[in-house]
Amino acid sequence: MRVVLAEDLFLLRDGLVRMLEAYGFEIAAAVESGPELSRALAEAAPDVAVVDVRLPPTHTDEGLQCALAARRARPGLPVLVLSQHVEQLYARELLADGTGGVGYLLKDRVFDAEQFVDAVRRVAAGGTAMDPQVIQQLLSRRSAGDQPLARLTPREREVLELMAQGRSNAGIAAQLVVTERAVAKHTSNIFAKLGLEVSDDDNRRVLAVLAHLDRDR
């Protein structure tokens, strides 16, 4: 699996390169600026891009904008964005086209190698990997005065958070130490209470949930 990596901090970039190579990834390019990232994405045709939001020369959202431009040129290009902080606007922009193959992780997650590598693989396969803190903020922002969310039980909220991170029913069951049948029942209840169409497609259900949680009031 070929990866284009963009991170302006040398030590973190070098560490990510070594980590990904240790798990069998091929680093097609490891760059430190927006212009270099744009060239690498166009020339290397990677299986997945791992991109810091803020890159030179602007140090604002250069990395994100380069990734979005690359996805417009190559629809469905898998992109995993790394950020120092939760920026809901960035998450919305990344999810806007609804095609999947996207992820948004805080840089703290990078230090958990297995979790990070799992997210890269999930995104590369066309899935969705959203940071738990992003999901928590979306849930918190929507919960006050939002009657459908208020109707969810504590367990259903746990399932919803894991679902929105991109986990399958099997993954949720393992995390919560329950049966898949129990998870399936919870997800059906969640979809009913949120007014969403039931789906067995993991990526489509993640995008549907995120779209519901992050829609304008």
MOPE-V350184 format. One record per backbone hydrogen bond with DSSP energy under -0.5 kcal/mol. NH is the residue of the N-H (numbers start at 1). CO is the residue of the C=O. Records with the same first field share a line. If there is no record, write none. Layout:
NH: CO / CO
This chain:
3: 26
4: 48
5: 3 / 29
6: 50
7: 31
10: 8
13: 9
14: 10
15: 11
16: 12
17: 13
18: 14
19: 15
20: 16
21: 17
22: 18
23: 19 / 20
24: 21
25: 20
26: 1
27: 25
28: 3 / 26
29: 3
31: 5
34: 56
37: 33
38: 34
39: 35
40: 36
41: 37
42: 38
43: 39
44: 40
45: 41
47: 2
48: 2
49: 78
50: 4
51: 49 / 80
52: 6
53: 82
55: 53
56: 32
59: 55
63: 53
64: 53
65: 61
66: 62
67: 63
68: 64
69: 65
70: 66
71: 67
72: 68
73: 69
74: 70
77: 74
79: 101
80: 49
81: 79 / 103
82: 51
83: 105
87: 85
88: 86
90: 87
91: 87
92: 88
93: 89
94: 90
95: 91
96: 92 / 93
98: 95
101: 126 / 127
102: 127
103: 79
104: 129
105: 81
107: 83
109: 106
110: 107
111: 108
112: 109
113: 111
116: 112
117: 113
118: 114
119: 115
120: 116
121: 117
122: 118
123: 119
124: 120
125: 121
126: 123
127: 122
129: 102
130: 165
131: 104
134: 131
135: 131
136: 132
137: 133
138: 134
139: 135
140: 136
141: 137
142: 138
143: 139
144: 140
146: 143
147: 145
150: 146
151: 147 / 148
152: 149
157: 153
158: 154
159: 155
160: 156
161: 157
162: 158
163: 159
164: 160
165: 161
166: 163
167: 162
172: 168
173: 169
174: 170
175: 171
176: 172
177: 173
178: 173
183: 179
184: 180
185: 181
186: 182
187: 183
188: 184
189: 185
190: 186
191: 187
192: 188
193: 189
194: 190
195: 191 / 192
196: 191
202: 200
205: 201
206: 202
207: 203
208: 204
209: 205
210: 206
211: 207
212: 208
213: 209
214: 210
215: 211 / 212
